[in-house]
Amino acid sequence: MSWMKFVRKLGLALGVTLGMAVAQAAPLGAGAGGSQAYEAELPANLATAADMCALLPCKDVFPGAVSFSEKKGQPPYVEALDANQKPMGYVMLSTDITDIPAYSGKPVVTLIGMDLTGKFVGVKIL
């Protein structure tokens, strides 16, 4: 599958998957402190770092990968590599492909693992 076909497929799948995840999530601001949204802080140099997987838990979304390449391509991705350094699939951030807003109006930042055929192998909301 070409990278651009892969990205288009991913964008469509993300819209459905993250839309369902956000719709099923508990409403934010339901705690005793009033209406506050939880926002995890991401590494400051995430957008420019070549070694994305040193900053984020790529193994959580691509079990079985032995290592990960440096960031490449546009939109950015890393390759999940086996013991022979052959690609098993890709890891990317959802926000590098499309911004899907949560209840707060800010995008849901999700780390995604996808095999070479375009199947999700792991997803982690950051």
C-alpha positions in Angstrom: 0.0 0.0 0.0 1.4 3.4 -0.9 2.0 5.9 1.9 -0.6 8.4 0.6 -3.3 5.7 0.3 -2.3 4.6 3.8 -2.6 8.2 5.1 -6.1 8.6 3.5 -7.3 5.3 5.0 -5.9 6.3 8.4 -7.6 9.7 8.3 -11.0 8.0 7.6 -10.4 5.4 10.3 -9.3 8.0 12.8 -12.4 10.0 12.3 -14.6 7.0 13.1 -12.5 5.5 15.8 -11.7 8.7 17.8 -15.2 10.0 17.3 -16.6 6.9 18.9 -14.0 7.0 21.7 -14.8 10.6 22.5 -18.5 10.0 22.4 -18.2 7.0 24.8 -15.9 8.8 27.2 -17.1 10.1 30.6 -18.0 13.8 30.4 -15.1 16.1 31.4 -15.6 18.4 34.4 -17.9 16.0 36.3 -15.6 16.1 39.3 -16.1 18.1 42.5 -13.8 20.9 41.3 -16.3 22.1 38.7 -15.8 22.2 34.9 -12.1 21.5 34.3 -10.7 19.6 31.4 -7.8 17.3 32.0 -4.9 18.0 29.6 -1.8 15.9 29.7 1.4 17.7 28.9 3.3 16.4 25.9 7.1 16.8 25.4 7.9 20.3 24.3 10.2 19.1 21.5 7.8 16.4 20.1 7.2 18.2 16.8 10.9 18.5 16.0 12.5 15.5 17.7 13.7 12.9 15.2 13.4 10.1 17.8 9.7 10.3 18.6 9.8 6.9 20.3 12.3 8.1 22.9 9.6 10.6 24.0 6.5 8.5 23.6 5.5 4.9 24.4 5.7 3.4 20.9 6.0 -0.1 22.2 2.6 0.2 23.8 1.0 0.7 20.4 3.2 -1.7 18.4 3.7 -4.9 20.5 6.4 -7.1 19.1 8.5 -4.3 17.6 12.1 -4.5 18.6 13.0 -1.0 17.6 11.7 2.1 15.8 13.2 4.3 13.0 13.7 8.0 13.3 10.8 10.1 12.1 10.3 10.3 8.3 7.8 11.3 5.7 5.0 13.8 5.5 2.8 13.4 7.5 5.5 12.2 9.9 5.7 8.6 11.0 8.2 6.1 12.4 8.7 2.5 11.2 8.2 -0.3 13.7 11.1 -2.7 13.1 11.5 -6.4 13.8 14.8 -8.1 15.1 16.2 -8.1 11.5 15.4 -4.4 11.2 12.6 -5.0 8.6 9.5 -2.9 8.8 6.5 -4.4 10.6 4.3 -1.3 10.3 4.1 2.3 11.3 3.6 4.5 14.4 2.3 8.0 14.2 0.4 10.7 16.0 -3.2 11.3 15.0 -2.7 15.1 15.1 -0.1 14.8 12.4 -2.9 13.4 10.1 -6.1 15.2 11.3 -7.3 17.1 14.3 -10.4 15.6 15.9 -11.7 17.9 18.7 -12.7 16.5 22.1 -15.3 18.1 24.4 -12.8 20.8 25.3 -12.5 21.8 21.6 -8.8 20.8 21.6 -7.7 17.9 19.4 -7.4 14.4 20.9 -3.7 13.4 20.6 -3.5 9.7 20.0 -0.5 7.5 19.3 -1.3 4.9 16.7 0.3 1.6 15.6 -0.7 0.2 12.3 0.6 -2.8 10.4 1.7 -2.9 6.8 -1.8 -3.8 5.6 -3.4 -0.8 7.4 -4.8 -2.6 10.4 -4.6 -0.9 13.8 -2.4 -2.9 16.2 -2.5 -0.4 19.0 -3.9 3.0 20.0 -3.1 5.1 23.0 -4.7 8.4 23.9 -2.0 10.7 25.2 
